[in-house]
């Protein structure tokens, strides 16, 4: 019985360690916030600034760069991003 408890505790600790290590997927909302704060046409221009701002939101430079490339290639994501910005402008103007 004691062996079973120890095995269960080790299994739970392993699962916890692995799940905490996994990177979270960047949402389009977070990307928009980061992009607005960075205000650069390309993240390669100032990697340090991009990394600092991305870190503030819990992401890495690589995650931001991947999302930047993904948005640049996907017209539906660009459209959603534009709608989000428009919504922010409308709500900010009132």
Buried (B, 14 or more C-beta within 10 A) or exposed (E): EEEEEEEEEEEEEEEEEEEEEEEEEBEBEBBBBBBEBBEBEEBEEBEEBBBEBBEEBEBBBEBBBBBBEEBEEEEEBEEBBEEBEEEEEEEEEE
